[in-house]
Amino acid sequence: MRVVTWNVNGIRSLQSYHPWNASKSFKPVLDSFNADIICFQETKITRDRFSTDICLVDGYDAYATQPQAWCYWPPASAVLCA
């Protein structure tokens, strides 16, 4: 079992980093990790801004925690399982 964990310091900023900036889609990038479980910490996103392209990726089950309002507690995180 392969587990990948990444402190992203804001999930919406991922699209400015490689390999996201090349594909503009989460699926090929998640597939490239070749992981059974992918964990993102410090997603810094509230429920109303958590878009479907982030949380509904084909072939993955997603589990996430987000604060109801913008604050740092509880910390927001996401787990995707292949």
C-alpha positions, 0 to 999 in steps of 0.5 A, a space after each residue: 500500500 502506498 500513501 502519499 501526504 502533502 501539505 499544500 498550503 491552500 488547495 486552490 493554489 495547486 494549479 500553479 504548481 507542476 504537474 497541475 499547471 500542465 494538465 489543469 485536471 486533478 485526475 491525471 496528477 492523482 494517477 501519477 502519484 500511483 498511490 492508494 491513499 493521497 492526503 492533503 493537509 492545510 487545504 485552507 478552503 471552506 465548504 462553499 468554495 470546495 468545488 466538485 473538480 477537487 472532491 469528485 475525481 473519477 476513480 477516487 473516494 474523497 473524504 474532507 474536513 473543512 471549517 464552516 467559516 474561514 479560520 484555522 480551526 479545525 484545520 481543513 484536510 482532504 483524503 482521496 482513496 483509489 
